[in-house]
Amino acid sequence: MRFLLSSIIIFLSCYGSLYAENRHILILQSYNKGLVWSDNISKGIEDTLLLQQDHYEITTEYMDTKKINSKEYMNSLYKLFVLKMENQTFDAIIVADNEAVEFVLKYRNELFKNIPLVFCGIDKRDPGLDINIILNKNIPLILESKEIKVNMNFIAKTLPNLEQLYIINDYTGASVLVNHTYRNEGKKLEEKGIKVTLNLNGNLEQIKKDIKNLPKNSAVLFGSLFRDKEGRYIPYYDVNDVLNSSKVPLFSMSDSHFGKGVIGGYLLRGYDLGVESAKQVIRILQTNKKLKYNPIIVPSKWSFDCKAMEKYNINMNKIPKDAIIINLPKTFFEKHKKLVEYAFIIFPFLLISLIFAIINNYQKYKLSQKLKGQSELQEVLLNNIQNSIFWIDNQFKIKGCNNSFCKLLNLKQEEIIGKDICKVFFNLCNLQIKNNLKSLEEIEFTSDEKIFRLTSQMFLNNKGENGGVVSIITNITEKRQLEVNTQFIIQQSKLSEVGEMLSAIVHQWKNPLVELSAIAHKMMYYDKKNKLTSDDIKIFYDNIMTQTIYMSDTIDGFRDFIRPSNMPKAFNVDTGLQEVLTLLSHSLKYSHIELNYENKSKEYCFAYGYPNEFKQVVVSIINNAKDAINSAKKSNTSLKGLIKLSLYKYTDNIQLYIEDNGCGIKDEIIKQLFNPFFTTKSKGDGFGLYMAKLIIENKMHGKIKVSQILNGTRVSISIPISESIK
């Protein structure tokens, strides 16, 4: 059996070989191997021909005209080709770029007579030779399109702050043909206020120096660079090293350096030229008739390197939608390919396990629902609960209650259960809030000069359906009184911060007082010397007013800090933080502590609450951070104190992070930090963080949290965003 299969495979291979023609194609390159442009053309040709049923043998010859292009060299090259062509023939020849095209046109009859030709790599706007000669000889012509104007306008549009464009091109071969276009388009950009610098002579040292010293808002457009100013060939990787040294965005006219540090642009693609040339060869060899060939223009393509764009912070949204993009970030599946493959292998086993787990959990769920219903009913009926509890069905009939509820109504359970809620609880119905029970809204009402809060929760029956509502009535009279007293506690805590604030003001006033004293002495001196003029008096007056306004602003900031906020309101958190940091800056400066603040949202951050109390919380936390840093400095005298504030704005809240590199807090202490009277300081009163929790969580309905970070502590504060100003 194995022998039979082998025989069939060998037969089919031989059969295919008999009917597949062997074609010998010559690729004549103007330049040298290793030059990416030439290599891309060859690759486009090879990839296209390899897909054909016919067998194509490819020979590539390189003329090396970027390295040497003298008349003597061309004569020698002709003699070499005479020897090469004596013992070999080709079915077709693809000729790439101007130098090779000119060579073939000159020596076609001697070297390549009667061999079909395809020319490519000639610019449609600046061909550098007479295209009509080629068309008259009916030679297929593949034209390229150097879109200099498109690229320059794209750079100006993509970089709105562009001040200078540096253009690199040399004077070799086809490069020199387009230099006038660079000059003309450069003048148009300069009319728009963009400075254009041209380096068109291959001065490599000057290019290195210029790129290194380009100002910040600059860009580079690279055309080609093959020879230096002395006529010596510049290796490809030397050019690439120079381009990679650019600290400003770098664009290109072709894909020669694409993927090696160049952002991209509207690029000539050698590969596309090669593909189109190969298609023309296939068309010639498969068609016996002589056809009329019209020039084919291979357009440039938008091509960009994602990694290079990230390097220069260029937004991907600014590039055309149909652009070719390389070096995109890997997707999750690309990063975890093996993991995904293993997941597909074990997925059937997981699915079976999941089905069994669902069945098992469903049975447990039914049982737990029954137990939960019984448990809820038993807990509700516990008569040792001081709060009044009752529950009703969906028709507002009372199904049960506890003794506290009976005492509240001064009725027995027999007189309550089974009755409509409004028949026994007159206060509830008089407030016209009966229907709020089903919507589970919180209700507050007054009875016998006491304040009560009613909260409700739906319960499920034995079938897991809505069985009605359980309501709890809580006497909150004392709590309301406590809330009234909370402001006094906050003000008392604020007094502990006043000493620090006064110390900061003393430091802030020292410099203006010294300045005022100096001005007074100077005025007296001028007066004694009879040199005091009206201009001097105006200058002295301006200086005195500047200092006094500064001192007045300092006192106003202190006064705003100590004044309580009576009513909640919308306030700008960023502005409040700036005011606090102004007051504390000198205190931290004299403690040798650096203070960094950044509004990450880069916009207004309006919260709803009590602005002065919020500033009080921030002052308390920063003072705690200062104490922690000073404590850490006792064991590490070289420590550089740092307090960092970061402000973020999200859809529903504003988040503030306050971090320090102090001595840190142990986990067991963090759990007790917000308890009243708890402190780790020898002279502390334990009110600072307790007060902060009251303000942030009770008064402003936010959240405050303390956690450890590497080499320090972080305090996170979250407060609701103002609905009226988002």
C-alpha positions in Angstrom: 0.0 0.0 0.0 2.8 2.4 1.0 4.6 1.6 -2.3 1.5 2.3 -4.3 1.0 5.7 -2.7 4.6 6.6 -3.4 4.3 5.6 -7.0 1.2 7.7 -7.5 2.9 10.8 -5.9 6.0 10.4 -8.2 3.8 10.0 -11.2 1.7 13.1 -10.5 4.9 15.1 -9.9 6.4 14.0 -13.2 3.0 14.6 -15.0 2.8 18.1 -13.6 6.4 18.8 -14.7 5.7 17.8 -18.2 2.9 20.3 -18.6 4.2 23.2 -16.6 6.5 25.5 -18.7 9.8 26.7 -17.4 10.2 30.4 -17.8 13.5 32.3 -17.3 13.1 35.9 -16.1 15.8 38.5 -15.7 15.5 41.3 -13.2 17.8 44.1 -14.0 18.2 46.3 -11.0 19.7 49.8 -11.3 21.1 49.7 -7.8 22.6 47.1 -5.4 21.4 44.2 -3.3 20.8 45.2 0.3 19.1 48.4 -0.8 15.6 48.0 0.6 14.0 49.7 -2.4 15.5 47.3 -4.9 15.0 44.3 -2.6 11.3 45.1 -2.2 10.9 45.3 -6.0 12.5 41.9 -6.4 10.4 40.4 -3.6 7.1 41.7 -5.2 8.2 40.1 -8.5 9.2 36.8 -6.9 6.1 36.5 -4.7 3.8 37.1 -7.7 5.6 34.6 -10.0 5.7 31.9 -7.4 1.9 31.8 -7.2 1.7 30.9 -10.9 1.2 27.4 -12.3 4.1 27.8 -14.7 7.6 27.5 -13.3 9.6 30.7 -13.3 13.4 30.7 -12.9 14.6 34.2 -11.8 18.0 35.7 -12.3 18.8 39.1 -10.8 21.6 41.4 -12.0 22.6 44.6 -10.1 24.2 47.5 -11.9 25.3 49.3 -8.6 24.8 52.7 -10.1 24.4 54.4 -6.7 28.0 53.5 -6.0 29.5 54.3 -9.4 27.9 55.7 -12.5 30.7 56.9 -14.8 30.8 56.5 -18.6 33.8 54.1 -18.3 31.9 52.0 -15.8 28.9 51.8 -18.1 31.1 50.7 -21.0 32.7 48.0 -18.9 29.2 46.9 -17.7 28.1 46.6 -21.3 31.1 44.3 -22.1 30.3 42.2 -19.1 26.7 41.7 -20.2 27.9 40.8 -23.7 29.8 37.8 -22.1 26.9 36.9 -19.8 24.3 36.9 -22.6 26.4 34.6 -24.9 25.3 31.4 -23.3 21.9 32.2 -21.8 18.6 33.5 -23.0 15.6 35.0 -21.2 11.8 34.8 -21.8 11.3 38.3 -20.4 13.3 41.1 -18.7 12.0 43.4 -15.9 14.1 46.6 -15.8 13.9 48.6 -12.6 14.7 52.4 -12.2 16.1 55.0 -14.6 19.7 53.9 -14.9 18.8 50.3 -15.9 16.1 51.6 -18.3 18.6 54.0 -20.1 21.1 51.1 -20.3 18.6 48.7 -21.9 17.3 51.3 -24.3 20.9 52.0 -25.5 22.1 48.4 -25.8 18.8 46.5 -26.5 19.7 45.4 -30.0 23.1 44.2 -28.9 22.1 42.5 -25.7 18.4 41.8 -25.4 17.1 41.8 -29.0 13.6 40.4 -29.4 13.2 39.7 -25.7 10.0 41.2 -24.1 10.7 44.0 -21.7 8.9 45.6 -18.8 10.1 48.9 -17.4 9.3 50.1 -13.9 10.4 52.7 -11.3 10.1 55.8 -13.5 8.5 58.8 -11.9 5.3 60.0 -13.8 6.0 63.7 -13.1 9.8 63.8 -13.5 10.8 60.8 -15.6 14.2 62.0 -16.6 13.9 60.5 -20.0 11.6 60.6 -23.0 8.6 58.3 -22.2 7.4 58.6 -25.7 10.4 56.6 -27.0 9.3 53.7 -24.7 5.7 53.9 -25.7 6.6 54.0 -29.4 8.5 50.8 -28.9 5.4 49.3 -27.2 7.2 48.4 -24.0 5.0 48.0 -20.9 5.8 50.9 -18.6 5.1 50.9 -14.8 5.3 54.4 -13.5 5.7 55.5 -9.8 4.3 58.6 -8.3 6.4 60.6 -5.9 3.7 62.6 -4.0 5.9 65.3 -2.5 3.1 67.9 -2.2 0.7 65.4 -0.6 3.3 64.4 2.0 4.3 68.0 2.9 0.7 69.1 3.3 -0.1 66.0 5.4 2.8 66.8 7.7 1.6 70.4 8.1 -1.9 69.3 8.8 -1.0 66.4 11.2 1.4 68.6 13.2 -0.6 71.8 13.8 2.3 73.4 15.9 4.9 72.8 13.1 7.4 75.6 12.9 10.2 74.0 10.7 10.3 71.2 8.1 13.8 69.8 7.3 13.9 68.0 3.9 16.6 65.5 3.0 17.4 64.4 -0.6 20.5 64.0 -2.7 21.6 64.7 -6.2 22.0 61.2 -7.6 20.0 59.6 -10.5 16.2 60.0 -10.1 16.6 61.9 -6.9 17.9 65.1 -8.5 14.9 65.1 -10.9 12.5 66.0 -8.0 14.6 68.5 -6.1 12.8 71.4 -7.9 9.5 70.1 -6.5 10.8 70.2 -3.0 11.9 73.8 -3.5 8.5 74.9 -5.0 6.4 73.2 -2.3 8.8 74.5 0.4 8.1 78.0 -0.7 4.3 77.4 -0.4 4.8 76.2 3.2 6.9 79.2 4.1 4.1 81.4 2.9 2.0 79.7 5.7 4.6 80.5 8.3 6.5 77.2 8.3 10.3 77.4 7.8 11.6 74.9 5.3 15.2 73.8 5.3 16.5 71.8 2.3 19.6 69.6 2.3 19.9 68.3 -1.2 23.6 67.7 -1.6 24.2 64.6 0.5 26.2 66.4 3.2 26.0 63.7 5.8 27.8 65.5 8.5 25.7 68.6 8.1 22.5 66.4 8.2 23.7 64.8 11.4 24.3 68.2 12.9 21.1 69.7 11.7 18.9 66.9 12.9 20.5 67.0 16.3 19.8 70.7 16.7 16.3 70.9 15.3 13.9 72.9 17.6 11.0 71.2 19.4 8.2 71.9 16.9 10.0 70.5 13.8 9.7 67.5 11.5 11.9 65.8 9.0 10.9 64.6 5.5 13.3 62.1 4.0 13.5 61.5 0.2 16.7 59.6 -0.5 20.4 59.7 0.4 22.8 57.5 -1.5 26.0 59.6 -1.9 27.7 62.1 0.3 28.9 65.5 -0.9 32.2 63.9 -2.0 30.4 61.4 -4.3 31.0 58.5 -2.0 28.3 55.8 -1.5 26.6 56.0 1.9 25.6 52.5 3.2 21.9 52.0 3.9 22.4 51.4 7.7 24.5 54.5 8.1 21.6 56.5 6.7 19.2 54.6 9.0 21.3 55.4 12.0 21.2 59.1 11.1 17.5 59.0 10.7 17.0 57.2 14.0 18.9 60.0 15.8 16.1 62.4 15.1 14.2 63.6 18.2 11.4 65.1 16.1 8.8 63.3 13.9 10.4 61.7 10.8 8.4 61.1 7.6 9.4 59.6 4.3 8.7 59.5 0.6 9.2 55.7 0.1 9.1 52.6 2.2 13.0 52.1 2.1 13.3 52.9 5.8 9.7 52.2 6.8 9.5 50.1 10.0 13.0 51.3 11.1 12.1 54.5 12.9 10.2 56.3 10.1 6.6 57.3 11.0 5.5 56.8 7.4 3.5 58.9 5.0 2.1 58.6 1.5 4.9 56.2 0.5 6.2 54.8 -2.8 6.2 51.0 -2.3 8.8 49.1 -4.2 6.9 45.8 -3.5 3.8 47.1 -5.4 5.9 48.1 -8.4 7.4 44.5 -8.4 3.9 43.0 -8.2 2.6 45.0 -11.2 5.7 44.3 -13.2 5.4 40.6 -12.7 1.7 40.8 -13.8 2.7 42.4 -17.0 5.4 39.7 -17.7 2.7 37.0 -17.1 0.4 38.8 -19.5 3.1 39.0 -22.2 4.1 35.4 -21.9 0.5 34.0 -21.8 -0.7 36.1 -24.8 0.6 35.3 -28.2 -0.9 38.4 -29.8 0.9 41.7 -29.7 -1.0 44.0 -27.5 -1.1 47.8 -27.1 0.4 48.7 -23.7 -0.5 51.9 -21.9 1.4 53.3 -19.0 0.4 51.9 -15.6 0.7 54.2 -12.6 1.2 52.5 -9.3 -0.1 54.9 -6.7 1.7 55.5 -3.4 -0.1 54.2 -0.3 -0.6 55.7 3.2 1.6 53.6 5.5 2.4 54.2 9.1 4.4 52.7 12.0 2.2 52.6 15.1 5.3 52.3 17.4 6.9 55.4 15.8 3.7 57.4 16.1 3.5 56.6 19.8 7.1 57.7 20.2 6.2 61.2 19.0 2.7 61.2 20.6 0.9 61.5 17.3 -2.8 60.6 17.4 -3.8 57.6 15.3 -7.1 59.3 14.5 -5.2 61.8 12.3 -4.2 59.2 9.7 -6.4 58.1 6.7 -8.7 55.2 7.5 -7.4 53.0 4.7 -3.8 53.3 5.7 -1.4 50.4 6.1 -0.4 50.2 9.8 2.5 48.1 11.2 3.7 47.4 14.7 0.2 47.6 16.1 -0.1 46.4 19.8 -0.7 42.7 20.1 -4.2 41.6 20.9 -5.1 39.5 23.8 -5.3 36.4 21.6 -1.9 37.1 20.1 -0.3 37.6 23.5 -1.9 34.5 24.9 -2.1 32.2 21.9 -1.0 29.1 23.7 -3.4 29.8 26.6 -6.3 30.1 24.1 -5.3 26.9 22.4 -5.2 25.0 25.7 -8.5 26.6 26.7 -10.2 25.2 23.5 -8.7 21.8 24.3 -10.1 21.7 27.9 -13.3 23.6 27.1 -15.5 20.4 26.6 -14.4 19.1 29.9 -15.1 22.5 31.5 -18.5 22.6 29.9 -19.5 19.2 31.2 -18.3 20.2 34.7 -20.2 23.5 34.4 -23.5 21.8 33.5 -23.2 19.5 36.6 -22.3 22.5 38.7 -25.3 24.5 37.4 -27.7 21.5 38.2 -26.2 21.1 41.6 -26.3 24.9 42.3 -29.9 25.1 41.1 -30.9 22.4 43.6 -29.0 24.2 46.4 -30.6 27.5 45.3 -34.1 26.1 45.7 -33.3 24.8 49.1 -31.5 28.0 50.2 -34.5 30.1 49.1 -36.8 28.1 51.4 -34.4 28.4 54.3 -33.8 32.1 53.6 -37.6 32.8 53.7 -37.9 31.0 57.0 -34.8 32.7 58.4 -35.9 36.2 57.4 -39.3 35.6 59.0 -37.8 34.3 62.2 -35.4 37.2 62.5 -38.1 39.8 61.8 -40.2 38.3 64.6 -37.4 38.6 67.2 -39.0 40.8 69.9 -35.8 41.9 71.5 -35.2 44.3 68.7 -35.8 47.9 69.8 -36.8 49.1 66.3 -40.4 48.7 65.3 -40.8 46.1 62.6 -43.8 45.1 60.5 -44.3 43.4 57.1 -47.2 43.6 54.7 -48.3 41.6 51.6 -48.8 43.1 48.1 -52.4 44.2 49.1 -51.0 46.3 52.1 -52.4 43.7 54.6 -50.2 43.5 57.7 -48.8 39.9 57.9 -46.8 40.3 61.1 -45.0 42.7 63.5 -42.8 42.8 66.6 -43.6 44.0 70.1 -41.9 47.4 69.5 -44.4 48.1 66.7 -47.3 47.3 69.0 -46.0 49.7 71.6 -45.6 52.4 68.9 -49.2 52.0 68.0 -50.4 51.2 71.5 -52.2 48.1 70.1 -52.1 44.4 70.6 -50.8 42.0 67.8 -54.3 40.6 67.4 -55.6 44.1 66.6 -52.9 44.7 64.0 -52.2 41.5 62.0 -54.5 41.1 59.0 -55.6 44.7 59.0 -54.8 47.2 56.2 -51.8 49.3 57.2 -53.8 52.5 56.9 -56.4 51.2 59.4 -53.9 51.0 62.2 -51.0 53.3 61.2 -52.7 56.6 60.7 -49.5 58.7 60.6 -48.2 56.8 57.6 -51.3 57.3 55.6 -51.8 60.9 56.6 -48.4 61.6 55.0 -49.7 60.2 51.7 -46.7 58.0 51.4 -48.4 54.6 51.5 -47.4 53.8 47.9 -43.7 54.6 48.7 -43.6 51.3 50.7 -43.7 49.3 47.6 -41.1 51.5 45.8 -38.8 50.8 48.9 -38.2 54.5 49.4 -36.9 55.7 52.7 -39.5 57.7 54.7 -39.1 60.1 57.6 -42.0 61.3 59.8 -42.7 62.9 63.1 -44.8 61.6 65.9 -45.2 62.9 69.5 -42.3 65.3 68.9 -40.0 62.5 67.9 -38.4 61.9 64.5 -38.7 58.4 62.9 -37.2 56.9 59.8 -39.0 54.1 57.9 -37.0 51.8 55.6 -38.4 49.0 53.6 -37.2 45.8 51.9 -39.0 43.3 49.7 -39.1 39.7 50.9 -39.7 36.5 48.8 -42.2 33.8 49.5 -41.6 30.1 49.4 -41.9 30.1 45.6 -39.2 32.7 45.3 -41.7 35.4 44.2 -42.4 38.8 45.6 -44.1 38.2 48.9 -44.4 41.8 50.1 -42.4 44.4 52.0 -40.7 44.3 55.4 -40.4 47.8 57.0 -38.3 48.9 60.0 -39.1 52.1 61.9 -36.1 53.7 63.7 -36.2 56.5 66.3 -33.6 58.9 64.9 -34.3 61.8 67.3 -31.0 61.4 69.0 -29.1 60.9 65.8 -30.6 64.1 64.4 -29.3 65.9 67.5 -25.9 64.3 67.1 -25.8 65.6 63.5 -26.5 69.1 64.8 -23.5 68.6 67.2 -21.3 67.2 64.5 -20.4 70.6 63.2 -19.2 71.6 66.6 -16.9 68.6 66.7 -15.6 69.5 63.3 -14.9 73.1 64.3 -13.2 71.8 67.5 -11.0 69.5 65.3 -10.3 72.5 63.0 -8.8 74.4 65.9 -6.0 71.8 66.1 -5.0 72.8 62.6 -5.1 76.5 63.3 -1.7 76.5 64.9 -0.1 75.0 61.8 -1.9 77.5 59.6 -0.8 80.5 61.8 2.7 79.2 61.6 2.4 79.1 57.8 1.1 82.7 57.8 4.0 83.9 59.9 6.4 82.4 57.4 4.5 83.9 54.5 4.4 87.4 56.1 8.1 87.5 56.9 9.3 88.3 53.3 6.7 91.1 52.6 7.4 92.7 56.0 11.1 92.7 55.3 10.3 94.2 51.9 8.1 96.9 53.4 10.8 97.8 55.9 13.3 98.1 53.1 11.0 100.4 51.2 10.4 102.6 54.2 14.2 103.0 54.8 14.7 103.8 51.1 12.0 106.4 51.1 13.6 108.1 54.2 17.0 108.0 52.6 15.7 109.6 49.4 13.9 112.2 51.4 17.0 113.2 53.4 19.0 113.5 50.2 16.2 115.5 48.5 16.1 112.9 45.8 12.5 111.8 46.3 10.5 112.5 43.1 6.9 111.8 42.1 8.1 108.8 40.0 9.9 107.3 43.0 6.8 107.8 45.2 4.7 106.0 42.6 7.2 103.1 42.4 7.3 102.9 46.3 3.5 103.0 46.4 3.1 100.2 43.8 5.6 98.0 45.7 3.9 98.7 49.1 0.5 97.8 47.6 1.8 94.6 46.0 3.1 93.4 49.4 0.0 94.5 51.3 -2.4 92.8 48.8 -0.3 89.6 49.1 -0.6 89.8 53.0 -4.3 90.5 52.7 -4.9 87.5 50.4 -3.1 85.3 52.9 -5.4 86.4 55.7 -8.5 86.0 53.4 -7.4 82.4 52.7 -6.9 81.7 56.4 -10.3 83.3 57.2 -12.1 81.1 54.5 -10.4 78.1 55.9 -11.7 78.6 59.5 -15.2 79.7 58.5 -17.7 76.7 58.5 -19.8 76.0 55.4 -23.4 76.2 56.5 -25.0 74.7 53.4 -23.8 72.2 50.8 -23.1 73.7 47.4 -21.2 73.1 44.2 -17.5 74.0 44.5 -14.3 73.6 42.4 -12.1 71.0 44.1 -9.1 72.1 42.1 -9.4 75.7 43.3 -9.9 74.6 46.9 -6.8 72.5 46.7 -4.8 75.4 45.2 -5.9 77.6 48.2 -4.9 74.9 50.7 -1.5 74.3 49.1 -0.8 78.1 49.1 -1.4 78.2 52.9 0.7 75.2 53.6 3.6 75.7 51.1 5.8 77.7 53.4 5.3 75.3 56.4 6.3 72.3 54.2 9.1 74.3 52.7 10.7 74.9 56.1 10.3 71.2 56.9 12.2 70.5 53.7 9.3 68.6 52.2 8.5 68.8 48.5 4.8 69.1 47.6 3.6 68.1 44.1 0.0 68.6 42.9 -1.4 67.6 39.5 -5.0 67.8 38.2 -5.0 64.7 36.0 -8.3 65.6 34.4 -6.9 68.9 33.0 -10.4 70.5 33.5 -12.7 71.9 36.2 -13.7 69.4 38.9 -16.9 70.5 40.6 -18.1 68.5 43.6 -21.2 69.0 45.8 -20.7 69.4 49.5 -19.0 71.6 52.1 -15.9 73.4 50.6 -14.3 74.7 53.8 -14.8 71.4 55.6 -13.3 69.6 52.6 -10.3 71.9 52.8 -10.0 71.1 56.5 -9.8 67.4 55.7 -7.0 68.0 53.2 -5.1 70.2 55.7 -5.4 67.5 58.4 -4.2 64.7 56.0 -1.2 66.8 54.7 -0.2 67.6 58.3 -0.4 63.9 59.2 1.8 63.2 56.1 4.3 65.9 57.2 4.5 64.3 60.7 5.0 60.9 59.1 7.9 62.2 57.0 9.5 64.0 59.9 9.3 60.7 61.9 10.9 58.8 59.1 13.7 61.4 58.8 14.8 60.5 62.4 16.0 57.1 61.2 17.0 58.2 57.7 18.5 61.7 57.7 19.1 61.6 53.9 15.3 61.1 53.2 13.9 63.7 50.8 10.3 64.3 51.9 7.7 64.2 49.2 3.9 64.7 49.4 2.0 64.0 46.1 -1.6 65.0 45.4 -3.4 63.6 42.3 -6.9 64.7 41.3 -9.0 62.7 38.9 -12.5 63.4 37.5 -14.8 60.5 36.6 -18.4 60.2 35.5 -20.0 60.1 38.9 -17.3 61.1 41.4 -14.1 63.0 41.9 -11.1 61.1 43.3 -8.2 62.6 45.2 -5.1 60.7 46.2 -2.7 62.0 48.8 0.6 60.1 49.0 3.7 60.5 51.2 7.0 58.7 51.6 6.9 58.8 55.4 7.2 56.0 58.0 4.0 54.3 56.8 1.2 52.6 58.8 0.9 49.0 60.0 -2.1 47.0 58.9 -3.4 46.5 62.5 -3.3 50.3 63.0 -5.1 51.1 59.7 -8.3 49.4 61.0 -8.5 51.8 64.0 -7.4 55.0 62.3 -10.9 56.4 62.0 -12.0 55.6 65.5 -12.5 58.7 67.8 -9.8 59.3 70.4 -7.4 56.8 68.7 -4.0 58.3 67.9 -0.4 57.2 67.4 1.0 60.6 68.3 2.2 61.4 71.8 0.3 64.8 71.8 -2.5 63.8 69.5 -6.2 64.0 70.4 -7.5 61.3 67.9 -10.0 63.7 66.3 -8.3 64.4 62.9 -9.2 61.3 60.9 -12.4 60.8 62.8 -13.4 64.3 61.8 -12.3 63.6 58.2 -14.5 60.5 58.0 -17.5 62.5 59.4 -17.1 65.2 56.8 -16.4 63.0 53.8 -18.7 60.1 54.4 -21.5 61.4 56.7 -21.8 65.0 55.4 -20.7 64.7 51.8 -21.7 61.0 51.1 -18.2 60.2 49.8 -15.6 57.6 50.8 -12.2 57.9 52.5 -9.6 55.2 52.8 -6.1 54.8 54.1 -3.7 52.2 52.6 0.0 51.3 52.5 2.1 51.9 49.4 5.7 51.2 48.7 7.7 53.5 51.0 4.8 55.4 52.5 1.0 55.9 52.8 -1.9 56.7 50.5 -5.1 58.4 51.5 -7.9 58.0 48.9 -10.9 60.4 49.0 -13.9 60.0 46.7 -16.7 62.6 46.7 -19.8 62.9 44.5 -19.6 65.1 41.4 -21.9 68.1 41.2 -24.9 67.1 39.0 -25.5 70.8 38.0 -22.0 71.3 36.8 -20.5 68.3 35.0 
